[in-house]
Amino acid sequence: MAVTRLVDVDDAPALARLLAANRDYLAPWSPLQNEALLTEAGQREVLARDLARYGDGAMLPLAILDSGGAVCGRINLNTIVRGAFQNATVGYWVSQDRAGRGLASAAVADVIKIAFGDLGLHRLDASTLLHNTPSQRVLARSGFRPFAVAEAYLKIAGRWQDHILFQLRNPAAT
Ligand SMILES: CC(C)(COP(=O)(O)OP(=O)(O)OC[C@H]1O[C@@H](n2cnc3c(N)ncnc32)[C@H](O)[C@@H]1OP(=O)(O)O)[C@@H](O)C(=O)NCCC(=O)NCCS
């Protein structure tokens, strides 16, 4: 069952509320946030920018929905690269009050279907902090395999931190 849909600029109030409520929960796993982006106006800007990139074929910005159809997180295919690479990078979060219900795993399954179906990509990648066990469980369950540890890979919570790199190849790609 699909738990994702394309974002809409009118998701801004719900996303701003969720990001404010989850500020401390998401902080250890996220780049330092510009506070202005956590407001409704800030989220409208983020969503408009993401939808423009979607229009250019550079990303796929999706909302994650709970069993009642309410927005409870985001999942993106970022940095869609064509040419010889045919690759995109997966990133996601789910509100703490809906964690542990399989929503992130179902959202990643949706994204894989779209990436290897309609988008015809060859490979997806993702990365997690070394101690982000929930995210590693989501990726492992979805078929992603770890292939390297990259030192000081992303600046998360204000520090350049090591990450495990994961990849999933499209078995049907020619
Ligand atoms: C990572 C995240 C998206 C997972 O969302 P979710 O909807 O809870 O994911 P699922 O329910 O599909 O799966 C969670 C898995 O982590 C496991 N898990 C949850 N908390 C855990 C913990 N503290 N220690 C170990 N495993 C844990 C669950 O048991 C489950 O694995 P299982 O199905 O094999 O038992 C969510 O925790 C989150 O938003 N975290 C903060 C942001 C983040 O880390 N984003 C990813 C950056 S790489």
The ligand as an SDF file (V2000), in Angstrom:
LIG
                    3D

 48 50  0  0  0  0  0  0  0  0999 V2000
   14.8720    6.4930   10.8440 C   0  0  0  0  0  0  0  0  0  0  0  0
   13.3640    6.7340   10.8660 C   0  0  0  0  0  0  0  0  0  0  0  0
   12.9450    7.4500    9.5830 C   0  0  0  0  0  0  0  0  0  0  0  0
   12.6440    5.3750   10.9430 C   0  0  0  0  0  0  0  0  0  0  0  0
   11.2310    5.6210   10.8280 O   0  0  0  0  0  0  0  0  0  0  0  0
   10.1660    4.5040   11.2600 P   0  0  0  0  0  0  0  0  0  0  0  0
    8.8820    4.8140   10.6000 O   0  0  0  0  0  0  0  0  0  0  0  0
   10.1870    4.3740   12.7430 O   0  0  0  0  0  0  0  0  0  0  0  0
   10.8260    3.2010   10.6130 O   0  0  0  0  0  0  0  0  0  0  0  0
   10.2330    1.7120   10.5870 P   0  0  0  0  0  0  0  0  0  0  0  0
    9.1440    1.5950   11.5970 O   0  0  0  0  0  0  0  0  0  0  0  0
    9.9450    1.3900    9.1820 O   0  0  0  0  0  0  0  0  0  0  0  0
   11.5140    0.8730   11.0320 O   0  0  0  0  0  0  0  0  0  0  0  0
   12.2760    1.2510   12.1640 C   0  0  0  0  0  0  0  0  0  0  0  0
   13.2430    0.1500   12.4890 C   0  0  0  0  0  0  0  0  0  0  0  0
   14.1520    0.6140   13.4740 O   0  0  0  0  0  0  0  0  0  0  0  0
   14.0440   -0.1920   14.6280 C   0  0  0  0  0  0  0  0  0  0  0  0
   14.3010    0.6890   15.7630 N   0  0  0  0  0  0  0  0  0  0  0  0
   13.5590    1.7240   16.1730 C   0  0  0  0  0  0  0  0  0  0  0  0
   14.1450    2.3070   17.2280 N   0  0  0  0  0  0  0  0  0  0  0  0
   15.2790    1.6200   17.4680 C   0  0  0  0  0  0  0  0  0  0  0  0
   16.3200    1.7270   18.4000 C   0  0  0  0  0  0  0  0  0  0  0  0
   16.3170    2.6980   19.3290 N   0  0  0  0  0  0  0  0  0  0  0  0
   17.3580    0.8590   18.3490 N   0  0  0  0  0  0  0  0  0  0  0  0
   17.3630   -0.1120   17.4200 C   0  0  0  0  0  0  0  0  0  0  0  0
   16.4080   -0.2680   16.4700 N   0  0  0  0  0  0  0  0  0  0  0  0
   15.3850    0.5750   16.5130 C   0  0  0  0  0  0  0  0  0  0  0  0
   12.6660   -0.7700   14.5870 C   0  0  0  0  0  0  0  0  0  0  0  0
   12.5750   -1.9380   15.3690 O   0  0  0  0  0  0  0  0  0  0  0  0
   12.5440   -1.0500   13.1040 C   0  0  0  0  0  0  0  0  0  0  0  0
   13.3020   -2.1650   12.7100 O   0  0  0  0  0  0  0  0  0  0  0  0
   12.6250   -3.6200   12.5350 P   0  0  0  0  0  0  0  0  0  0  0  0
   11.3960   -3.3950   11.6990 O   0  0  0  0  0  0  0  0  0  0  0  0
   13.6530   -4.4220   11.8780 O   0  0  0  0  0  0  0  0  0  0  0  0
   12.2590   -4.0420   13.9130 O   0  0  0  0  0  0  0  0  0  0  0  0
   12.9370    7.5830   12.0990 C   0  0  0  0  0  0  0  0  0  0  0  0
   13.4510    6.9550   13.2490 O   0  0  0  0  0  0  0  0  0  0  0  0
   13.4550    9.0090   12.0380 C   0  0  0  0  0  0  0  0  0  0  0  0
   12.8290    9.8640   11.4470 O   0  0  0  0  0  0  0  0  0  0  0  0
   14.6010    9.2550   12.6740 N   0  0  0  0  0  0  0  0  0  0  0  0
   15.1770   10.6020   12.7400 C   0  0  0  0  0  0  0  0  0  0  0  0
   15.6200   11.0960   11.3600 C   0  0  0  0  0  0  0  0  0  0  0  0
   16.5450   10.1130   10.6820 C   0  0  0  0  0  0  0  0  0  0  0  0
   17.3500    9.4510   11.3180 O   0  0  0  0  0  0  0  0  0  0  0  0
   16.4270   10.0490    9.3440 N   0  0  0  0  0  0  0  0  0  0  0  0
   17.2850    9.1710    8.5590 C   0  0  0  0  0  0  0  0  0  0  0  0
   18.6430    9.7760    8.3780 C   0  0  0  0  0  0  0  0  0  0  0  0
   19.7460    8.6220    7.5660 S   0  0  0  0  0  0  0  0  0  0  0  0
  1  2  1  0
  2  3  1  0
  2  4  1  0
  2 36  1  0
  4  5  1  0
  5  6  1  0
  6  7  2  0
  6  8  1  0
  6  9  1  0
  9 10  1  0
 10 11  2  0
 10 12  1  0
 10 13  1  0
 13 14  1  0
 14 15  1  0
 15 16  1  0
 15 30  1  0
 16 17  1  0
 17 18  1  0
 17 28  1  0
 18 19  1  0
 18 27  1  0
 19 20  2  0
 20 21  1  0
 21 22  1  0
 21 27  2  0
 22 23  1  0
 22 24  2  0
 24 25  1  0
 25 26  2  0
 26 27  1  0
 28 29  1  0
 28 30  1  0
 30 31  1  0
 31 32  1  0
 32 33  2  0
 32 34  1  0
 32 35  1  0
 36 37  1  0
 36 38  1  0
 38 39  2  0
 38 40  1  0
 40 41  1  0
 41 42  1  0
 42 43  1  0
 43 44  2  0
 43 45  1  0
 45 46  1  0
 46 47  1  0
 47 48  1  0
M  END
$$$$
